[in-house]
Amino acid sequence: QVQLVESGGGLVQPGGSLRLSCAASGTGSIFRIFSFYDVAWYRQAPGDQRELVATLTTRDTTNYADSVKGRFTISKDNGKNTVYLQMNSLKPEDTAVYYCNANPPWSTWGQGTQVTVSS
C-alpha cells in the first residue's frame, strides 16, 4: 500500500511563493510509482469541497485549474517518488490544505499540508 506525505506548506504573504512536495512510500513495489500513474495536486479550503488544482500525466502533459494557471507549476521526480507544486504569486484565496494523489485518486490520502496566504 502506498502512503503519501505532503510537506512544504506554511504562512506566506500575498505575492509570495511556496514549493510543496509529496513523497510516496510504502510496502510492495513502488519503485518509480509515479511513472505509471497520472498525478495531481488537490486542495480543500474550510467549508469547501476538495478541488483539483493541477494534473500531470505519465506523458508529462500538465493541466491547471483556471484559478492557478500561470502561477502554479506541477512537476515530479520519478526516481525520488516525489511530486512537486511550485506556487508563485500566491493570493489569499489559495489558502487551503493541499494534497497530492493519483488522478483519479487512490483511496488513501495523505495528511495534506496547510498553506495560508495572509498579510
C-alpha positions as CSV (number, residue, x, y, z in Angstrom):
1,Q,0.0,0.0,0.0
2,V,1.2,3.5,-0.9
3,Q,1.5,6.3,1.7
4,L,1.6,9.9,0.6
5,V,3.3,12.5,2.7
6,E,2.9,16.2,1.7
7,S,5.2,18.9,3.0
8,G,6.3,22.4,2.3
9,G,3.3,24.4,3.4
10,G,3.3,27.4,5.7
11,L,2.3,31.0,6.1
12,V,3.2,33.4,3.3
13,Q,2.3,36.9,2.4
14,P,0.3,37.7,-0.7
15,G,2.6,37.6,-3.7
16,G,4.9,35.2,-2.1
17,S,6.0,31.7,-3.2
18,L,6.0,28.2,-1.8
19,R,7.1,24.8,-3.1
20,L,5.1,21.8,-2.0
21,S,6.5,18.2,-2.1
22,C,4.7,14.9,-2.0
23,A,6.7,11.8,-1.3
24,A,5.3,8.3,-1.9
25,S,6.4,5.4,0.3
26,G,5.1,2.0,1.4
27,T,5.2,-1.7,1.1
28,G,5.4,-3.7,-2.1
29,S,6.7,-2.5,-5.4
30,I,6.5,1.3,-5.5
31,F,9.7,1.8,-7.5
32,R,9.1,4.8,-9.7
33,I,5.4,4.6,-9.0
34,F,4.6,8.0,-10.4
35,S,5.9,6.7,-13.8
36,F,2.8,4.6,-14.0
37,Y,0.1,6.9,-12.8
38,D,-1.2,10.3,-13.7
39,V,-0.8,12.5,-10.6
40,A,-2.4,15.6,-9.3
41,W,-2.5,18.2,-6.6
42,Y,-5.8,18.9,-4.9
43,R,-6.8,21.5,-2.3
44,Q,-9.6,21.9,0.2
45,A,-10.4,25.2,1.9
46,P,-12.6,25.3,5.1
47,G,-16.2,24.6,4.2
48,D,-15.4,23.8,0.6
49,Q,-15.2,20.5,-1.3
50,R,-11.8,19.2,-2.4
51,E,-10.9,20.6,-5.8
52,L,-8.4,19.6,-8.4
53,V,-5.6,22.2,-8.8
54,A,-3.1,20.7,-11.2
55,T,-2.5,17.5,-13.1
56,L,0.5,15.8,-14.7
57,T,0.1,12.8,-16.9
58,T,2.6,9.9,-17.5
59,R,3.3,11.6,-20.8
60,D,4.3,14.8,-18.9
61,T,1.2,16.7,-20.0
62,T,0.1,19.3,-17.5
63,N,-3.3,20.9,-16.9
64,Y,-4.3,23.6,-14.3
65,A,-7.4,25.0,-12.8
66,D,-8.2,28.4,-14.2
67,S,-7.7,30.0,-10.8
68,V,-4.0,28.9,-10.7
69,K,-3.0,28.9,-14.3
70,G,0.2,30.8,-14.9
71,R,1.1,30.9,-11.2
72,F,1.4,27.2,-10.3
73,T,3.7,24.5,-11.8
74,I,3.4,20.8,-11.2
75,S,6.4,18.5,-11.7
76,K,7.8,15.2,-10.5
77,D,10.9,13.2,-9.9
78,N,10.2,9.6,-10.7
79,G,13.5,8.4,-9.2
80,K,12.6,10.1,-5.9
81,N,8.9,9.1,-6.0
82,T,8.1,12.7,-5.4
83,V,5.7,15.2,-6.9
84,Y,6.1,19.0,-6.5
85,L,3.9,22.0,-6.8
86,Q,5.7,25.3,-7.3
87,M,3.3,28.1,-6.3
88,N,4.1,31.7,-7.2
89,S,2.2,35.0,-6.8
90,L,0.1,33.5,-4.1
91,K,-3.3,35.0,-3.2
92,P,-5.4,34.8,0.0
93,E,-7.9,32.6,-1.9
94,D,-5.1,30.0,-2.3
95,T,-5.4,29.3,1.4
96,A,-6.3,25.6,1.8
97,V,-4.9,22.2,2.8
98,Y,-3.1,20.8,-0.2
99,Y,-3.0,17.1,-1.1
100,C,-1.3,15.1,-3.8
101,N,-2.7,11.8,-5.2
102,A,-3.1,9.9,-8.3
103,N,-5.6,11.1,-10.9
104,P,-8.1,9.6,-10.5
105,P,-7.2,9.4,-6.8
106,W,-6.3,6.3,-4.8
107,S,-8.5,5.6,-1.8
108,T,-5.8,6.5,0.7
109,W,-4.9,10.2,1.1
110,G,-2.1,11.8,3.0
111,Q,-2.5,14.3,5.8
112,G,-2.0,17.2,3.5
113,T,0.0,20.4,4.1
114,Q,-1.6,23.7,5.2
115,V,-1.0,26.8,3.0
116,T,-2.1,30.1,4.5
117,V,-1.7,33.3,2.4
118,S,-2.2,36.3,4.6
119,S,-0.6,39.7,5.4
